[in-house]
Amino acid sequence: MNVSDPKPRRLHIVTHGCQMNVYDSARMADVLRPLGYATVDTPEGADMVIMNTCHIRERAADKVFSALGRLRDLKEAGGGGMMIAVTGCVAQAEGEVILKRAPYVDLVVGPQAYHRLPELIAQAHRTRGSVIDTDFPAEQKFDFLPDAAAPQGVIANLTIQEGCDKFCSFCVVPYTRGAEASRPAGSVIAEARRMVALGAREIVLLGQNVNAYHGEGPDGRHWGLARLLEALAEIPGVRRLRYTTSHPADMSDELIAAHGENPALMPFLHLPVQSGSDRMLAAMNRRHKADDFRRIVGRLRDLRPDMAFTSDFIVGHPGETEADFAATMALVRETGFALAYSFKYSPRPGTPAAALPQLDEAVKDARLYELQAELRRQQDAFNAATVGLTTPVLFTGAGRYPGQVAGRSLYAQPVVVESDTDLTGEVRTVTITHANPNSLLGSLQKEKIAA
Ligand code: SF4
């Protein structure tokens, strides 16, 4: 195959993991579009399948290999013409191992090399062999990726920062995504403008450690996240801004103040604390204490009493005692979360905590069960408390059933109302009438909130 051949080609992308992978998958589709690749929903008959992987979950690599086995069958059934690429964090972490265990894979590409996909594909065709690129090059991939071409809808993700220098004991990100790097503010602002032109009204800024953002500003100075959010809020058409994922140690005074000053910034923050025990936070190399988290939450609630929080927790990290776990439960009860993600610690090869003596699985299971029961209770209580409230909703499109439209609350909860009018992109006031476990029902009020 000649890569300059304009013949249309079918591209299927399987995306695992976080929103940053969702964003990267869209960028890879943009990179490959000029080569004639158009995305399709299934791998059957595809000319190229990209498996964009995540290394966070337990046995991530095993799951990738079993999915690759199914793709090999499809590739063989189609005469071998299908190109298979593995990208994302498993590609970065496993590298050569993927080609040894799955020699039918054509490309293994780390997250820093997506802009080089066309040249890597050409190389694989030229050599009729497999190609691997998992370098952390000095150049930033952001500078080489094309502009976002496909509209993401009313809510658009925008990656502004990648990598992490924190080296938490349990996390593979510093090894798979490399050192912290921030995009220049001018390029973020330009991309946000294009997103708005394509229909976006809410922009979610993404980064592994997004509040460590320190991109070069158009004025030649380094901009922190608060300054960037201020500039983004000034773009006509931007109604809402969010950012994720944050680290408590990087919640600067300016960023905290922005929550009281920037009207586009939603009163909803994902701030992973991981544990309520200082002993465990030190063992996890988290660089903050439980009281630092409490202080940040308190200051934000002082500035915005309607502020709500989500978080991440790890239970059963090596060395965690009953007293440590009790401290986590105390912090959870005291804070009150709108939503939280909790995980049982599982060792990631190559990370420091993986080499330590591990807790009994039954102990971890029992603690996770107790934590999740409390978090579920808090989530239900948070959703139930919205019933009767009249609140702004950003509408994103049609609901699941005819005569329904769907949108998002200030807290990103899905909201469904009855309406025959297309409200896509509008912010309207809605009175919440019912709370389901994962969505809210409401009735539309007459008042329209001006753009
Ligand atoms: S701050 Fe987040 S991304 Fe960085 S090492 Fe810790 S858990 Fe991983």
Boltz pocket constraint, residues with backbone or C-beta under 6 A from the ligand:
constraints:
  - pocket:
      binder: B
      contacts: [[A, 163], [A, 164], [A, 165], [A, 166], [A, 167], [A, 168], [A, 171], [A, 172], [A, 173], [A, 174], [A, 208], [A, 209], [A, 247]]
      max_distance: 6.0
